[in-house]
Amino acid sequence: MLLVNGEYHSNFIKSIKNSKHVILGFVFHDSLFSEVNGSIIDYIFSELRQAKNRGVSVKILCHSAEQIERIRRFNLDVKKVSGYKTMHSKAFCFDNKELYVGSHNMSINAMKVNLEMSAIINDNESIQKFNQHFNIIWQS
């Protein structure tokens, strides 16, 4: 399924809420705490925290120490990717069933005003490859 522009966040939140076991993700850019009363990004990370609180394993790989500090406020397991010049990936896998891959950053602009496209992949081979890649990086 192709998600264009603002279609992303509502589908993404549904996938978080439906997850029962594991959520793995790469976050390149975020705009957490960018609005006085919170933002859709804050809401997404709050939903990830709620998933963790109900027993879902939530692991996030990011590209900077600053991101780690922002994301840790949500009590999520987060690590900085090492061994690469840049970590530019934007992908999340939910319960080994849905793999979101595309251009959407975790930012207000990506969710509301930019031209963005991401796809939900349900192909087992692609999901397995993602999980292997994620776990290698997580363990390094």
VENPE-V532443 format. One line per field, one symbol per residue. phi: phi as a letter, one per 20 degrees, with the letter a starting at -180 (. if undefined). burial: b if it has 9 or more other ideal C-beta (glycine too) atoms within 8 Angstrom, else e. Layout:
phi=???
burial=???
This chain:
phi=.eddlffffffffgfffefdcbccbdcecccflecgencffgfgfffffffffeoffdccdcdbfffgfffffemdfbcefcncfbddfcbccdllcccecrefeecggfeccfecbbcdddfgfffffggffgfffgee
burial=eebeeeebbebbbebbeebeebbbbbbbebbbeeeeeebbbbbbbbbbbbbbeeebebbbbbbeeebbebbbebebebbbbeeeeebeebbbbbbeebbbbbebbbbbbbbeeeebbbbbbeeeebbeebbeebeebbee
